[in-house]
């Protein structure tokens, strides 16, 4: 299962790399393919996402809603509930993930696309139910404690390494590759085998 905290990731990326933020928001199918199918030092791997959900604030990011819908995501509108503009994405995402853990036994791995340390409680609870957790987020804005407590951290920058990048960012690509490691567990398997269910 794949859960995307759109507001958190987009706002973090746009401060660092406008091109990466645009791809994340406007072409989710592109980075999704990189998550599903890839190559690393041990060869090819496959992840199969049975559930795809994106949580966003419609009053701010409604323009990107169709992009995720076309990529096969269920988009959950999470309007702001405070004067500071913080949306309800966190609580909605956490509740949906927990409900799925209780009701969908065949889902054995969860991908949380966010850098928010608030999700540490969710990560730990899902691990108690013997679910494998990996977090996808920007290296610069993903909570260190979140990175350390999941089974695998996938840097968004490394997911995009295979894309043609602008000359200003190509010099950085060599240092990104080490963040996407292989996990011998449920999340990814050699391409010759049946993909895991997430």
Secondary structure as the mmCIF struct_conf table of DSSP 4:
data_model
#
loop_
_struct_conf.conf_type_id
_struct_conf.id
_struct_conf.beg_label_comp_id
_struct_conf.beg_label_asym_id
_struct_conf.beg_label_seq_id
_struct_conf.end_label_comp_id
_struct_conf.end_label_asym_id
_struct_conf.end_label_seq_id
STRN STRN1 UNK A 2 UNK A 5
HELX_RH_AL_P HELX_RH_AL_P1 UNK A 6 UNK A 16
HELX_RH_AL_P HELX_RH_AL_P2 UNK A 18 UNK A 26
HELX_RH_AL_P HELX_RH_AL_P3 UNK A 28 UNK A 36
STRN STRN2 UNK A 37 UNK A 40
TURN_TY1_P TURN_TY1_P1 UNK A 41 UNK A 42
STRN STRN3 UNK A 43 UNK A 48
BEND BEND1 UNK A 50 UNK A 50
STRN STRN4 UNK A 52 UNK A 56
HELX_RH_AL_P HELX_RH_AL_P4 UNK A 58 UNK A 61
HELX_RH_3T_P HELX_RH_3T_P1 UNK A 62 UNK A 64
HELX_RH_AL_P HELX_RH_AL_P5 UNK A 65 UNK A 70
TURN_TY1_P TURN_TY1_P2 UNK A 71 UNK A 72
HELX_LH_PP_P HELX_LH_PP_P1 UNK A 73 UNK A 73
STRN STRN5 UNK A 74 UNK A 77
STRN STRN6 UNK A 80 UNK A 80
BEND BEND2 UNK A 82 UNK A 82
TURN_TY1_P TURN_TY1_P3 UNK A 83 UNK A 84
STRN STRN7 UNK A 87 UNK A 87
BEND BEND3 UNK A 88 UNK A 88
HELX_RH_AL_P HELX_RH_AL_P6 UNK A 89 UNK A 103
TURN_TY1_P TURN_TY1_P4 UNK A 105 UNK A 106
STRN STRN8 UNK A 109 UNK A 113
HELX_RH_3T_P HELX_RH_3T_P2 UNK A 117 UNK A 119
HELX_RH_AL_P HELX_RH_AL_P7 UNK A 120 UNK A 128
TURN_TY1_P TURN_TY1_P5 UNK A 129 UNK A 130
STRN STRN9 UNK A 132 UNK A 137
TURN_TY1_P TURN_TY1_P6 UNK A 139 UNK A 141
BEND BEND4 UNK A 142 UNK A 142
HELX_RH_AL_P HELX_RH_AL_P8 UNK A 144 UNK A 149
BEND BEND5 UNK A 150 UNK A 151
STRN STRN10 UNK A 152 UNK A 155
HELX_RH_AL_P HELX_RH_AL_P9 UNK A 156 UNK A 159
TURN_TY1_P TURN_TY1_P7 UNK A 160 UNK A 162
BEND BEND6 UNK A 163 UNK A 163
HELX_RH_AL_P HELX_RH_AL_P10 UNK A 167 UNK A 170
TURN_TY1_P TURN_TY1_P8 UNK A 171 UNK A 172
HELX_RH_3T_P HELX_RH_3T_P3 UNK A 173 UNK A 175
TURN_TY1_P TURN_TY1_P9 UNK A 176 UNK A 176
HELX_RH_3T_P HELX_RH_3T_P4 UNK A 177 UNK A 179
BEND BEND7 UNK A 180 UNK A 180
TURN_TY1_P TURN_TY1_P10 UNK A 184 UNK A 187
STRN STRN11 UNK A 189 UNK A 189
TURN_TY1_P TURN_TY1_P11 UNK A 191 UNK A 192
BEND BEND8 UNK A 193 UNK A 193
HELX_LH_PP_P HELX_LH_PP_P2 UNK A 194 UNK A 195
STRN STRN12 UNK A 196 UNK A 197
#
